[in-house]
């Protein structure tokens, strides 16, 4: 549902404890008129100019109190701001929601070019995460291991000593206890999500438009399907678009008739830009080339670095056992690939192994009749295609003969 009007008045029409998530992206106290043109030359603008900071604080606090009222006991609020007024916003949130319900200060980090000649380049914004109560809904999101993480750090179990210091867990013989591969690293409070490219398909020309993937991450963290998401300052409607893509219900308000119409149009025809930067990630410390990374991810695996034998693990365990993966290198025959994976797995306690064969050896010496029961050999899709084409050519040659 989308409505045009002052969110303070519109929120008063909502029932108490009826909303699962509130995302607030208010004016940032920039003391300017924000303007931007869309691809057709249509100008969108809104006024972010205030009499003084006191007036701004009162304006924001009144709306935060309504947000607090409509939130369910299990609900959360995310408030987006920047360096202009983030310190004031934090105090307001403590006052309205309570210091004990502060959960995180999220840093949205991005790269933007600027001609600024003096001072530090501003490459981040702040998102404050508060819950209404201690009993708030939360879904852990896992990310890939850091490029500096080695296999031992992933597999070896940890415990804490009497001083609370983390250490490797050892058995009665003093040997390090090997555990199972984890699902990844829990999402941190620093989010490296690219700023919208001026030529991005989802860009609609509205000032301060946020990328859909940013809002999707927030929504996934604290809601489930069919939950209700509220955006009191919907602007171009990105929060509502992200909610629609994730099968959440949504309500949006904006005082601007232009924003109201723009949001309605976006919801009728949803466009989302995929981020190549997020897909590729950082390349420092990598053993794996891009192709190997893609292969492992296509298996729903997690790539790992800094290990000469193991390239990744499946996220899901088989028979409660860890499954290690290795992609055959261009310079390796199949025997060498299998041997390196077996050697690495023997000291890591992996239950199953998967080798991705990328090419056929000129002289194939691999003993296919004596393959270990816990070893699976899969052909890369490029190899499967090339085999299929070769077989097709053979059939065509036989027909001509």
Secondary structure, DSSP 8 states (H G I E B T S, - for coil): -EEES-HHHHHTTS-TT-EEEEEE------SEEEEEE-TTS-EEEEEE--S-HHHHHHHHHHHHHHHHHHEEEEEEEEEEE-TTTHHHHHHHHHHHH-GGGEEEEEEEE--------SS----EEEEEEEESSSS------EE---TT--HHHHHB-EEE-TTS-EEE-B-TTS-B-B----S-EE--SEEE-----TT-TT--S-TT---HHHHHHHHHHH--TT-EEEETT-TTTHHHHHHHHTT-EEEEEES-HHHHHHHHHHHHS------HHHHH---TT--S-HHHHHHHHHTTEEE--S-SS--EEESS-BTTB-EEEEE--TT--HHHHHHHHHHHHHTTT-SEEEEEE-S--SS----GGG--TTEEEEE-HHHHHHHHHHHHHHHHHHHH-
